[in-house]
Every structure is written in C-alpha cells, then in structure tokens.
C-alpha cells in the first residue's frame, strides 16, 4: 500500500514564496554508518528518494559533509533534473575529518568552498536554502555569528544562495543573526526527550520562521522511553510514528525531516502525518522530557 503524504499541510516562511510540506526528508541516512562512506545499497538509496518525492515530499535536508559529498551526489543522481517545487536545504559550517569527526569549518574560504561544493554536487546554479551550522557536538556555543553569517549574506547577494537559515544556535545567536540577514529557518536538536527550545519554537512561530528539529527520533541514540512505548501501543502505532506525530502537533512551524534508507520505513514515517494524538496522550508524552532531565542529574 502506498501512502501519499498530507501531514499538517504546508508552511511558508516569512519573506519567501516557499510552500514546504511539513513532512520532509533528511538525507543523512543515504550514506554509510555515522554519515560516512557510501550506503550499503546504492539502488535502495536512489529508490527511497524517488519514492519520497513521488509521495509528496518537497523539502529535502542535506549537506555536502554527509559522506562527505556522497548524499548530495545521490540526490542529484536520483532526482536531477529536479521537479518544480522541490526545495533542497543544505548546511555549511563543518567538514569531516579522516577520523570521521565533524570539526568546524567557518572561515571565509571554508564557507565559500562549501557553498561551491554543494552547488557542484547537487548540480545546482543556486542553492535554495543554506543553513549555517555553528556550535559543537554538544549544542550551541556563545560565539558571535557575525563573521561567518556575513559571508553567506555576501554569497546571497551574488545570487548563489536564495535563503539563509541557522543550525545548532542559541536564542542570542538567532537574534544576532536576524540583524545581519533574513533568517527563514532554525535547525536545532529537539525531540520528545530534548525540549530546550520550547520557548524559541513558539517565538519563531509568531514570526513565521520555520523550526526544523534535527535528531527528531533521537539521532544516533534512538528515543527509548517506557512512556513512548505505552502511548504507541495504546494507539496501535509505532514509537517512530508517535514521536513524529507529536512534533507535527507541537507547533505549526515545525518541519519534520526524518530520514531513512528504507522505502518501508519511509511509508511508516508518512503515516505519522495522519496520526492525531489525543490530549491525554500528549500529556503523557510531555513527561518524557521531565524523566530525561532527572536521569541527567
């Protein structure tokens, strides 16, 4: 059975003509483990991308440092020439070390090179949205965004970038960035167990700025909570579907970019868009974050 997505309608960030279906697709899992090297099944990676677009995904999240270079090349191989209305969002601000690490790469030349790498590997003349990734593996830092973001603003003026977003940033960095360029989206770590951005999400919704949770299902350490298991069982759904449905119901500006290398998992993710969580289920799920905070103390 094939599922065509219609989850939560679409969202148009302020100052854009983008009409983004709220269920998007994250490209990290198109590569090998830990976003390094080629996928184990190249044909399956192509198939899942084509199926996602066929079913209505018009928002793909990627980066040239996935692989590195591999995810973008697979996207281009699968979908180029791209269908009208497809928005590809990429990230710059990091690179991959030989040890599979993710060191920052935010010097002027590194950012220029990264934008050009994305253009070349995606086979684009202009990038739809470029997110500037800051901070480190454990979250945002407190450094100024002015220098690196100004480079992207220059590239935008040159016609290489249409829109700019921020990734892995604090509220203060977002506010500073908003004074330098029009920010259309923020991509931060957020899910049922990791809810530090609750207030920021509501503020961005009021400004019509998209919020895109990365690691919506927990990332390299998948969400694992007895509360989630119980709610999923009571609704006859999978835990993945409940976690994604919760995000879609959390705020209208949230765009979900769950990734997979499997067409079967893709269809399961799409089914989350039709899952309406009752208030009592949401109240139970809200307890996951509190339990997670207790465990970390």
ABEGO torsion letter per residue (X at the ends): XBBBBABGEBBBBBGBABBBBABBBBAAAABBBGGBEBBABAAAAAAAAAAAAAAGBABBBBBAABOBGAAAAAAAAAAOBBBBGBBBBBBBGBBBBAAGBBBBBABAAAAAAAAAAAAAAAGBABBABBBBBBEBAAEBBABBAAAAAAAAAAAAAAGABABBBBBGBBAAAAAAAAAABBBABBBBBBBAABAAAAAAAAAAAAAGBBBBBBGAAGEABBBBBAAAAAAAAAAGBBAAAAAAAAAAAABAABBBABBBABAAAAAAAAAAAABBBBAAAAAAAAAAAAAAAAAAX
